[in-house]
């Protein structure tokens, strides 16, 4: 297929893995990188890098996202719950002994520990050169064309009638699932150096931390940033205190040009953090320049321009402590998202093995 853009955005690498590529820099996680990850396994100890998926709790942290609601599947108009505990086949044949539960879950795919797909954030940009901006994503895939909107008529039950179902299209999270997402993880412990107060981490601060901890990032590494945010959130037991959270945790400074260039030049495969956006989001009213700009410049740089997947709200605290105690920063990371066609994100239960 020929290129679907005339203009690529400034600072982008569209076409780096071919014009039809939908996997971006995860292409750098090659069989060799999987072997490098496996070589980091010396103790056989695993760490769960996910929050319980009903954390943060409620919708205060992000009003667009709903916590998991779990329903029993109905049969003959009745749910297992109405019958007591679970289904029994005894109504078919009194001699049958099996009892059965089935669940249905309704949740925002990016409610808790998550992957953002490359269809999550794009930009209003004139990729086709007709002088008019269109909503466009990595490698020029367009909203409403290759990226298909979720359906609005899903109505399996009154519980999810208001929420649309994903329909397969370009850049869905299944592209990442098909890759497997296994390779070498590298943890940068921002919280150890900066504490848990809110601060934007730019190029200089990050380089100082890498040097202090003797960390080298190599092409194809999956880079995890420990800020302590998820640990603070977890301790709130599903009742997030926004005043405290808004003052908690560092995040990358998406306005620092040198940092954005470094992210691309070092050829890392993806960026992961235990905070909600990897970058520190500047509140609307505080932004200094009333210019045409992205609200989330790191999202724009990574997801839209350079095909770098983002992982958010991961739980990295125990892993960070163990790695520091053992003088290490590298581990085997296994983190496949759901193979859910067309979805713009996915819950994930990643595993670090050391
Ligand atoms: C937005 O809120 C747009 O995204 P994220 O969850 O990736 O920070």
Boltz pocket constraint, residues with backbone or C-beta under 6 A from the ligand:
constraints:
  - pocket:
      binder: B
      contacts: [[A, 110], [A, 116], [A, 120], [A, 121], [A, 276], [A, 277], [A, 296], [A, 312]]
      max_distance: 6.0
